[in-house]
């Protein structure tokens, strides 16, 4: 019976660890995408301002 408890414990720990790593990686991916979007919007705003001023 002891072996069954050990197996269950290991499975639970491994599952929680995998879920944690997955959520952490997903959060980092979303953060990078958000930073890239902000950079793109900033470049667009600068280019638009230059175009309106007739300097582009």
Buried (B, 14 or more C-beta within 10 A) or exposed (E): EEEEEEEEEEEEEEEEEEEEEEEEEEEEEEEEEEEEEEEEEEEEEEEEEEEEEEEE
